[in-house]
Amino acid sequence: MKAIFITEAGGPEVLKLKEAEKPSPTENEVLIKVKAVGVNRSDILTRENPDAYGDDLPSAQIPGLEVAGIVEEVNSQNSKFKVGDKVCALVAGGGYAEYSCVDERLCLPIPEGLNFTEAASLPEVIFTVWFNLFQQAKLKKEESLLIHGGTSGVGVMGLQIANALGISTYATAGSSEKIDFLKKIGVSKAIHYKEEDFQEVLKDEKLDVILDMVGGDYTNKNLKLLQPKGRLVNINAMKSAEVMIDLWQVISKNLILTGSLLKPQPVEVKAKIAEEVETEIWPLFKAEKIKPFVYKTFPLEKAGEAHDLMESSSHIGKIVLEL
Ligand SMILES: NC(=O)c1ccc[n+]([C@@H]2O[C@H](COP(=O)([O-])OP(=O)(O)OC[C@H]3O[C@@H](n4cnc5c(N)ncnc54)[C@H](OP(=O)(O)O)[C@@H]3O)[C@@H](O)[C@H]2O)c1
């Protein structure tokens, strides 16, 4: 089969299309003929530092965390899937390829009415949102949520899901076009962080949960903005991970400061997320309360161009590779 390999640590040019051995499903896995694969910021980090997760994870040299396609082989007795089913799945690497094997618990049926490209844009961002906002931060109806990087793949889906569940949303982003987009998807206040100080704009809002991927000087501002019993969840620290925090904010307001990495979580943790996502989130697609936003697609062999676009940060929503 054809696959995109990270040939060495480096820029988008190290991504090369090569021949690879077609994988075979082990027990309780399905083999998916991949039709589309979502691109994530994490793929860039993997490309820059391919050994970051050690050799334990499969296909360390082939990036890609989410795929959509057709089940070609099923290797379990009582599988809920059969050959020919259209599915999307969370994979722990190896997605930029014609075939991918995945534990069937991490496969979901493609929501009605969505094509492969749209479906491939969902698993990584929805699992991340569910794990961090709902399982960890226990975000509830009628609370309020701020997402930094509001037009990232994660941001766009997190904001839509929160709005659909009756949570008021706030977001920051880095261009006027992004701000207009955020208002169109129902964000109460969208802050152009290059022109305004988000802490100043939001100082009178009551924020319960903040999802942050920026870190650095955002951290103390986030802690100051949270109301008592608020929760700050970091899923990255793109500006800086080294921060001197004002612990008094945490102590005096009974705040929770947490974070996580989805990729190295045990399969049982991911399976529980998948189960809850299918029950709680999948119906929101059917009810047309949320939808995928695919900004641009590229053929698999142009994965480097897709990474260039993602690194420019000019996109809104998701970038997808098609096969
Ligand atoms: N921990 C986990 O398990 C997990 C899982 C999935 C994703 N993530 C993280 O969540 C974030 C979103 O992922 P994604 O794939 O949806 O990313 P994405 O679509 O590439 O979006 C990232 C956005 O962050 C904004 N940003 C803000 N400050 C930035 C900075 N200092 N450097 C670069 N970009 C900055 C950029 O938009 P503007 O600056 O223009 O607003 C950019 O478009 C990433 O940081 C990713 O690593 C973590």
The ligand as a MOL file (V3000), in Angstrom:
LIG
                    3D

  0  0  0     0  0            999 V3000
M  V30 BEGIN CTAB
M  V30 COUNTS 48 52 0 0 0
M  V30 BEGIN ATOM
M  V30 1 N -3.6370 17.2940 24.3200 0
M  V30 2 C -4.2620 16.6370 23.3700 0
M  V30 3 O -4.5780 15.4610 23.4850 0
M  V30 4 C -4.6030 17.3620 22.1120 0
M  V30 5 C -5.4440 16.7480 21.1530 0
M  V30 6 C -5.7540 17.4680 20.0070 0
M  V30 7 C -5.2380 18.7450 19.8370 0
M  V30 8 N -4.4080 19.2700 20.7610 0 CHG=1
M  V30 9 C -3.8620 20.6250 20.6150 0
M  V30 10 O -4.9470 21.5030 20.4390 0
M  V30 11 C -4.5810 22.5340 19.5550 0
M  V30 12 C -5.5570 22.5710 18.4090 0
M  V30 13 O -5.3190 21.4690 17.5650 0
M  V30 14 P -5.7890 21.5150 16.0540 0
M  V30 15 O -5.2510 20.3280 15.3660 0
M  V30 16 O -7.2380 21.7780 16.0570 0 CHG=-1
M  V30 17 O -4.9490 22.8060 15.5960 0
M  V30 18 P -5.0940 23.8760 14.4470 0
M  V30 19 O -6.3300 23.6700 13.6460 0
M  V30 20 O -3.7990 23.9030 13.7320 0
M  V30 21 O -5.2660 25.2520 15.2400 0
M  V30 22 C -4.3210 25.8280 16.0710 0
M  V30 23 C -4.6690 27.3060 16.1500 0
M  V30 24 O -4.1100 27.8520 17.3480 0
M  V30 25 C -3.9900 29.2480 17.1810 0
M  V30 26 N -2.8440 29.7290 17.9360 0
M  V30 27 C -2.9380 30.5150 19.0490 0
M  V30 28 N -1.7450 30.7630 19.5410 0
M  V30 29 C -0.8550 30.1210 18.7740 0
M  V30 30 C 0.5580 30.0030 18.8180 0
M  V30 31 N 1.3040 30.6070 19.7640 0
M  V30 32 N 1.1530 29.2550 17.8700 0
M  V30 33 C 0.4280 28.6270 16.9010 0
M  V30 34 N -0.9280 28.7220 16.8280 0
M  V30 35 C -1.5500 29.4630 17.7540 0
M  V30 36 C -3.8670 29.5020 15.6760 0
M  V30 37 O -4.8980 30.3740 15.2700 0
M  V30 38 P -4.8810 31.9650 15.6100 0
M  V30 39 O -3.6100 32.2470 16.3510 0
M  V30 40 O -4.9310 32.6730 14.3090 0
M  V30 41 O -6.1010 32.1490 16.4080 0
M  V30 42 C -4.0580 28.1180 15.0390 0
M  V30 43 O -4.8960 28.1520 13.9220 0
M  V30 44 C -3.1450 22.2700 19.1240 0
M  V30 45 O -2.2820 23.0170 19.9260 0
M  V30 46 C -2.9910 20.7920 19.3880 0
M  V30 47 O -1.6520 20.4110 19.6050 0
M  V30 48 C -4.0900 18.6110 21.8890 0
M  V30 END ATOM
M  V30 BEGIN BOND
M  V30 1 1 1 2
M  V30 2 2 2 3
M  V30 3 1 2 4
M  V30 4 1 4 5
M  V30 5 2 4 48
M  V30 6 2 5 6
M  V30 7 1 6 7
M  V30 8 2 7 8
M  V30 9 1 8 9
M  V30 10 1 8 48
M  V30 11 1 9 10
M  V30 12 1 9 46
M  V30 13 1 10 11
M  V30 14 1 11 12
M  V30 15 1 11 44
M  V30 16 1 12 13
M  V30 17 1 13 14
M  V30 18 2 14 15
M  V30 19 1 14 16
M  V30 20 1 14 17
M  V30 21 1 17 18
M  V30 22 2 18 19
M  V30 23 1 18 20
M  V30 24 1 18 21
M  V30 25 1 21 22
M  V30 26 1 22 23
M  V30 27 1 23 24
M  V30 28 1 23 42
M  V30 29 1 24 25
M  V30 30 1 25 26
M  V30 31 1 25 36
M  V30 32 1 26 27
M  V30 33 1 26 35
M  V30 34 2 27 28
M  V30 35 1 28 29
M  V30 36 1 29 30
M  V30 37 2 29 35
M  V30 38 1 30 31
M  V30 39 2 30 32
M  V30 40 1 32 33
M  V30 41 2 33 34
M  V30 42 1 34 35
M  V30 43 1 36 37
M  V30 44 1 36 42
M  V30 45 1 37 38
M  V30 46 2 38 39
M  V30 47 1 38 40
M  V30 48 1 38 41
M  V30 49 1 42 43
M  V30 50 1 44 45
M  V30 51 1 44 46
M  V30 52 1 46 47
M  V30 END BOND
M  V30 END CTAB
M  END
